[in-house]
Amino acid sequence: MAGRVYETWKGSNKFLFGGRLIFGPDAWSLPFTLLLIITPVTLFSVFVATHLRHEFFSNTAGDAILVVAILFTLFVLILLFLTSARDPGIVPRNLHPPEEELCYETTASTDGRQAPTVQIPRTKEVMVYGVPVRVKYCDTCMLYRPPRCSHCSICNNCVERFDHHCPWVGQCIGVRNYRFFFMFVSSATLLCIYVFSMSALYIKFLMDNNKGTVWRAMRESPWSVVLMIYSFISLWFVGGLTGFHLYLISTNQTTYENFRYRSDNRINVYDRGCSNNFRETFCSKVKPSRNDFRAFTREEPPRNTTLATTWERPGEEEEGSLELEERRQKVEDDLDIDEDVLKLQQRSNAEEGSDPAHQRVEIDQMRVGSSERAPTIRSEVRHGNLGARTSPQEDVTSGSLVRESRSYAAAEEGR
C-alpha cells in the first residue's frame, strides 16, 4: 500500500496530525518561545493588572487592562502558530533532472576513447518585469529555482521568496508565511510596549498614593520592576526586527537578498514603489501550497531512455541499428553451432562402442565472413577401468568466442 507524501518526504521537516501541520527540524524551540511570551504576561496579569483595577474610578476601565493583555497575547500566539505550522512556500523537488536542459558532450578519456558526458548548466536567465534575471540550478531538488527562491540548508527545501530561517519559530520564512511573521514580530513589539507602560503606570500610582519616592514604590511592587526590565530588553530585539522588516517591505527586499547583494549595487527589479510594495505584502492573496502532504504517493514508472539513444550524435542512429542487428544474428548462429557440435560428439560416442582407446575429434572452425582461422577445440572421450565413461573435457586454446558455420558442421556429420 502506498504511503502518504509526508511519510516519504525527503526534507528535514516534522509533521503532526497526519501531515496537517508542518514544522521545521528545529521545532523544539517553539516551547521556549511560548515560555518567553506566556510567562511575563501571566506575571503581569497576577501582580500588576489585578491591582490596577482598583486604581480607576470605573471597574470597567480596570478590567479592560487585564482583558486587553490576555486578548493581545492570544493574538500573538495565533500569529506564531500561523508562521511556524504551515508550508512557507516549498517548491516540490523533481525525481529526475530536467531533460530539456541536459547537455551532451563528448570528452576524451585516459585511454584515448571518446566518452559521452551529461552536463546541466548551472544557471539560466529568465525575464522578470522585462529584465533578465539569472536563476541557479539546485542539485538537491533537481530543478532551476524560481526567482527569489533559495535552498534552506536547515529544512533541506527550496522555498519561494526565501527570507530567512527563523530559529525562534522553528520554520523557514517564505512567500506563504512572511506576512504572518511580520505581524507576529510587530504584535510582540506592541505587547512589550503595553506591558512596560502598564507596569510603569502602576509604579506611578503607588508613588501618588503613598506620597513616596520611586524607590519605595519599586520595593512595594518588585514584579513591576522585573516586567519593565524584561519588556525593555525584549523591545530592543523584536522592535529592532520590526523596524528592519519595515524597511525591507518598503523596498521589496528579503533578508537574504539584503545581506547577499548589499555590496553588488544591483538594480532591484522587484521594487515597485513603497505603497505598492506594502500592498503586495499585506493585501495580496496568499498563494496556495504546491504540496499536498496528505496525498498518496505515486510510483513513477522507470524511464526507457538508454545511453545509446541518449548519447548518439546525428547520423549514427542507422549505424547503431545495423550493428545491433548484426550482433543479434551472431548470437543466434552461435546457439545453432553449439547444438551441431553437441550432435557430433554424441554420434562419435555412439560409433566408438566399448573401445578403450581414446577417440579424439578435432574440429577446425573458420569465422564466418573472415579469413582468419579460428582456434581449435579438441573434445576427448575417456573410459575408466570399470567401463564407465567420464564427462567430455574440452581443451580451449583461445579465450575468444569460437564460431562454426552450419555447412561445415553438416559435412562433418556426413562422414
N, C-alpha and C positions, 0 to 999 in steps of 0.2 A: 504494500500500500504506500502510495506516495505521501511524503511528508509535506508540511506547510513551508512557506517561504522563510518565515522567521526561524524555523528549526534548522535550516540549511544555510542560513545567512553567513556570508564569508567575511563580513565586517566584524568589528570588535564590540558591537552594541549589545545591550542587555534588554530582553523583552519580558514584559509582565502581562498577566491576564490574557494569555493566548495570543500574543502579538499585538494587542490593542495599544499598549504603551511601549515606547521605545526610548531607551536611555543610553547615555554614553558609557564607556567602560569604567569611568571614574564616578559612577552614580553614588558611591559610598560617601561622597562629600555633601550630598543633599541633606542628610540628617544633621550634619554640622551647621549648614546654612540655616536650616529651620530652627536650630537651637539658638543661633545668633539673633534671630528675629523674634521668636516667641518668648524667650526668657526675659529680655528687657521690657517687653510690652506687659507681661504678666506682673513684673515688679512694679511697673508704673500703675497698673490698674489697682493693685492691692495697697500700695503705700502712698500714692500721690492722688490718683483720680478720685478715690473714695473720700479722701479728706477735703478735696476741693469742692465737693458737693455742698458742704456746709458753709462755704465762704461766699456763696451767692445768695441773693435775696430770693431768687426763684429756684425751686428744686429742679425744674426742668432744665435750666441752664447748667446746673451741676451734673445732672445725669447725662447731658449731651456730651460732656467731655469724655466720659467713660465709653459711651456708645460709639463716638467717632473713633476713638482709639481701637476698639475691637473691630469695627467695620473696615477701617483702613488696613488693619493687619490682615484680615481675611482677603481683602482685595490684593494685597501684595503677595500672599500665598497662592492665590489663584493664578496670578501672572507668572509666578515662579513655576507652577505646575505646567502652564501652557508653554513655557520656554523649554523646560527640560524633558517633558514626557511626550514630545511629538517629533515627527520627522522634520529635520531642519531644512530639507531640500536635497536629499541624497539622490545622486544620479545612478540608476541601475547599471551595474557593470556588465560587460559583454562576456560571453563564453569563448569567443574567438576574436582575433584581431580583425579589423575591417578589411575585407578583401579588396575593396575598390581603392584602398590606399597602399596596398602592398607593391613593392618594387623588387623586381627580379634582376639580379646582376650575376655575371659570371666572373669568377676570380680564379687565378692560378694557384693550385695547391703546391705543396713542397715537392711532390714527385712530378711536377710538370703538367698534370691533368687539369682540365677545366672543371671547376667545382661550382655548381649553382648556389647562390646565397639569396636569402629573402631579407629585405630591409624595409623598415617602416619609417617614413620621415618623422623627425622629432617634433616639428612644428608645421603649421599651415596657417594661412591667412583667411579670415572671414570678414565680411563687411558689417560694421555696426554704425548706424546713422550715416552711411556713406563714407566711413573712414575704415581703412583696412586695419584689423586687429589680429595679432598673432596669438594663436592658441597652441597649447602643448599637448603632446600625446602622453597618456598615463599608462605605464606598463602594467600596473596592478589591475586597473579596471578595464584595460584594453579598449580605450576609447579616446577620442580627442575631446578634451574638456571644453564645455561651452564657455563663452566669455564670462569673466569674473568668477569662474569656478576654480576651486583648488582642492587638492587631496589632503585630507586631515590625517596626519600620521598617528594620532591617538585613536580615532574611531576607525581608521583604515577605510575611509569612504571619500569619494568625490562629492563635494557639496556645492550647490549652486549659490552664487553670490556669497561665497565664504567670507565671513568677517573675522572670526577667531574661534578658538575652542576655550570655553569658559569653565575652569575647574570648579567654580562656586555653584554652578548649576549642573555640572556634570554632563554637558551636551555641547555640540557644535552650534554656533550661531550662524544661520544662513538665511536664505530668502524667505523661508516659511515661518521663522520664529524671531526674526530680528526686531519687529515692532513690539512684540511681547517682551523681549529682553530689555529694550529701551524703556518701555513703560514700567517694567519691574524695577529697574535701576532708579528711574526718576521718582517712582512712588516710594521706594525705600528712602530716597533723599527727603521727600516731604514728611515721611513718618519720623525720621530722625529730627527734623526741624520741629515737628509737633511735640514730640516727647521732650525735647530740650526746652521749648518755650513753656510748656505747662509745668515742668519741674521748676524752672526759674520763677514762674508766676507763684507757685506755692511757697517758695522761699521768700518772695516779697510779701505775701500775705502774713507769713509768720513774723517778719520784721515789723509790719504795721500793727499787728495785734499785740505783740509783746513789747513794742517800742524798744526793741533791742538792736544790736548790731547784726551784720550779716553773718558773722562767725557764730553768734548764738543761735541764729535761725538754722544754720547748717548743722549745728550739733543736735538740734531738735529733729531734723529730718535728714539723716545721713544718706538714705536711699535716693533722695532727690539729687544730692551731690554726685552720687555714683552714676545715676542715669544721665546727668548733664555731661559728665566726663565721657561716658561711653558714647552718647549721641554725638558729641563734638568730634571724637576720633573717627567714628563711622561716617560722619558727614564729609570729612576730607576724602574718604575713599569713594563712596557712592556719589557724592556731589561732584568730585573731580571727574569721575567716569561719565556722569550725566552731561557735564559741560563739553567734554571731549566728543561725545557722540552727537551732541547738538551741532558741533562744527562739522562732523563727518556727514550728517544728514543734509546740512545746508549746502555742502559742496558735492554731494552724491559720491562719497567715497566709502570704502570699507577699511577696517583697521589693518587688514593685510595689505591692501593697496597703499595705504598711507605710510606704513613702515617700509614697505619693499621698494616703492617707486618714488620715495620722497626726494631723493637726490638725482633722479633722472630728468627732472624738469619736462616730463612728457605732458602732452595735452590730455585733459580728462574729457573723453568723448561722451561720458555719461552725464556730465553736469548740464542741466537744462534750466538753470536759474533756481534761486533759493525757494521761491514759492512752489514751483513745480516739483522740486526735489522733496519737499515736505509732503506735498500731495501724493507723490508716488509712494512714499514710505508708509503713510498712515491712512490714505483714502483709497488706495488701490485694493483690488480683491486678492486675497491670499491664494497663491497657486495651489491646486490640488496636488496631493502626493503622487509621485511617479511610481510608487511601490505599493503593492497590495500584500502586506506581510502575512495576512491570514489566508491567502490563496494557496491552492495546492501546487506543488512544483510539477513541472512538465519535463519529461525526459526528452532532450533534443536528440534526434537521430544523428548518427555519425555522418560526417561529410564524406562524399565519394571522390573527393579530389585526391589525385596521386601526384607524386613528384614528377613522373614522366610527362603527364599532361600539363602540369603547372609550370615546369621549367623549360619546356621545349620552345625553341625560337621559331619564328615564321619560316616555312619551307621545310621543316624537319618532321612535320606531322605524318606525311605519306611515307617517308623513310622509316620512321619508327613503327608504323603499322606493318610494313613488309618484313621488317626484322622480327617482330613479334610472331607473325605467321610462320616464318621460316623456322624459328625456334620450336614452335608447337609441332610442326611437321617432323622435325628431327627427333623429338621426344617420342612421337608415335612410332617412327621407324625403329628406334631403339627397343621399344617394348616388343615389336614383332620379331626383331632379331634375337632377343633373349628367348622367345618361345621356340624359334627354329634351332638354336643351339641346344636347348634342352631336349628337343626331339632327337637330334643327332646323338647325344650322349645316351639316351635310352635305347636307341637302335643298336649302337655299338655294344652296349652292355648285354643286349639280348643275343647278338651273334657270338659273343665271347663264350658263353656257356660256362663250364666249370674249369676252363683252362687256368691254371695258377699263374701263367706268365702275365707279365704286366703289359697291358694294352695301352699304347699312347696315341692319342688322337691330336693331331696338330691342325689347327685351322688358321690359315693366313688370310687376314682380312684386309680389304682395301677400303679407304674412306670414300664414301660416295661423293663424286664430283671433285676429287682431289687426286693428285699424282703421288702423294706421299704414301709410303707403305705403313700400315698400322702395326702396332706391336702384336706379338704372337702370344696366344693363350694356349697352354698345354693342360689338357684335362686328363688326369691319370686315375685309373680304377685299380685298386689293390685288393687282394684277397688275403684274409688271415689264415692261420694254420688250421682253424676249425672250419674253413669253408665259408665263413661269414664275411660279407663284403663291407668294407668301410665306406664312409661318405666320400664323394668325389672331392678332390683337392684341386684348387685352381692356382696356377702359378702365373701371376700377373706381372709382366716385366715392365710395365709402364703405369704411372699414376693417372694418365688421361683416360677419358672415356673411349672405348673401342666400339666401332660401329661396323656392321656387316650387311651387305646387300642381300636382298631376298633371292636373287638369281644364283649367287654363289652358294647359298645355303641349300637351294633345291638341287644343285649339281652334286653336292656332297652327299645328299640323301639318296641320289640315284645310283651311286657307285656300289 
